[in-house]
Amino acid sequence: MARGPKKHLKRLNAPKHWLLSKLDGIFAPRPSQGPHKLRESLPLILILRNRLKYALTGKETKYICMQKLVKVDGKVRTDPTFPAGFMDVVEIPKSGDQFRLIYDTKGRFVLHKISDDEKKYKLGRVKRQEITNKKVPVIVTHDGRTIRYPDPDIKVNDVVKIDITTGKVIEFIKFEVGKLAMITKGRNTGRVGTILHVEKHPGSFNIVTVRDSKGHSFSTRQENVFIIGNDEPSISLPKGQGVKQSILEERDALIAKKSNNEE
């Protein structure tokens, strides 16, 4: 038996949404331990080298990080394999870049450009709520934040809007029918729609039915649903606004785009 934590990750075992070519080498960067799970994160090295093309090699990425040029959620991160995840704000002040990591409708991370106002906050889904040994009420969000003395109305599955500089809760959105939500896991990852109803299954998984703006309905588990607003989203959404196209609609859009370019 191997002892201790695993330190390597083969390229073929890396998450498919990282979009790594299988012929570019044997290994992939293994994300460090951090606020997001290995398969639900994107290491900084892939953001800088593979997506933004600011570096050609891992060594160059390390130079960029060690100069303290990259911030995640307002904090400088010098680890090239730091796991950035859903809703994180990645900022490179020297180049003027600021992105929010959001899923597209194919379940891949998109570096979505955001404004100066929007980079000041993020949304966090409440995963756990408890009272500590010293009788301090706390909530724990999906990105590993522990927030003390929250509003008593905040429950598990609700979403809190967090001020990135102070770490305090600005406001919260209840998990209720009629709210706008994004799916963060499963086949429907990245789709946005309004919650229609919640099927309760005690001892098993609650099933939530969601309808998107085109009228298509789909169902998923309750833990995959991330509230993003009441009627309007609290964050800006990437291209497509979270509406999944069928393969026929994708093909028609591609043909139209090609014919426009030829003209």
C-alpha positions, 0 to 999 in steps of 0.5 A, spaced: 500 500 500 502 507 498 503 511 504 501 518 504 497 523 500 498 522 492 502 527 489 501 526 481 496 526 476 496 522 470 493 526 464 488 521 462 485 521 469 485 529 469 478 532 469 475 532 462 473 539 463 480 541 463 480 540 456 488 537 456 490 534 450 492 527 451 498 527 447 502 533 450 505 529 456 504 523 461 502 528 467 497 533 469 498 538 474 495 536 480 491 541 484 493 543 491 489 541 497 484 547 498 477 550 498 475 546 492 475 539 490 480 536 485 475 535 480 471 541 481 477 546 480 481 549 475 489 550 477 492 557 476 497 554 472 492 552 467 488 558 467 495 562 466 498 557 461 492 554 457 487 559 457 490 566 457 496 564 454 501 568 459 506 563 459 508 557 455 511 552 460 510 550 467 516 554 469 514 560 466 507 560 470 511 559 477 515 565 475 508 569 474 505 566 481 512 568 485 512 575 483 505 575 486 501 577 480 495 573 481 490 574 486 484 569 487 478 572 491 482 578 493 488 574 496 495 573 492 496 566 491 503 564 489 502 556 488 501 555 481 497 549 483 492 553 487 485 550 486 480 556 483 473 553 483 466 555 481 464 563 483 472 565 484 474 571 482 481 571 479 484 577 478 491 579 475 492 587 476 498 588 472 494 586 465 487 589 468 484 582 467 479 580 472 474 574 471 469 570 475 470 562 474 463 560 471 460 553 468 458 554 461 452 549 458 457 544 457 460 543 464 466 547 462 469 552 466 469 559 463 473 565 465 468 570 464 470 577 464 467 582 470 466 589 472 470 593 477 463 593 481 462 585 480 469 583 482 468 586 490 463 580 491 461 573 490 456 568 492 457 562 496 452 556 497 451 554 505 453 547 505 453 546 513 450 550 519 452 548 526 453 551 533 460 550 535 463 547 542 463 554 545 456 556 542 458 560 536 453 559 530 457 558 524 455 557 517 460 553 512 460 555 504 461 551 498 468 554 498 470 552 505 469 559 508 466 559 515 462 565 517 460 566 524 454 569 527 450 569 521 443 571 520 438 566 523 434 565 517 440 563 513 439 555 512 443 550 508 442 550 501 441 558 501 446 562 498 450 568 501 453 574 498 460 575 500 464 581 500 471 579 498 475 584 502 471 583 509 469 576 508 462 578 511 455 577 508 452 582 505 445 579 503 442 572 502 437 569 498 433 563 500 432 556 497 425 557 494 420 555 488 421 561 483 428 563 485 433 563 479 438 557 479 444 554 476 446 547 476 453 546 478 454 538 477 451 532 473 449 532 466 445 539 466 452 543 469 452 550 467 444 551 465 440 556 468 433 556 470 427 557 475 425 552 480 419 549 479 418 544 485 422 540 490 420 533 491 422 531 498 425 524 499 427 523 506 433 518 507 434 519 499 436 525 495 431 531 494 429 532 486 429 539 484 425 541 477 428 547 473 425 550 467 430 555 463 428 561 459 426 557 453 421 553 457 425 546 457 424 543 464 430 538 467 431 535 474 437 534 478 439 533 485 438 538 490 445 539 492 447 540 485 442 547 485 446 553 486 441 559 487 444 565 483 438 570 484 431 572 485 428 574 478 434 577 475 441 573 476 446 577 482 452 575 477 453 576 470 452 570 466 457 568 460 455 567 453 448 563 452 445 566 459 445 558 461 441 556 456 443 549 453 442 548 445 440 542 442 445 539 437 441 541 431 441 549 434 448 548 435 449 546 428 444 551 425 448 557 429 455 554 426 452 554 419 450 561 420 456 564 423 460 561 417 456 564 411 456 571 415 464 570 415 464 568 407 460 574 405 
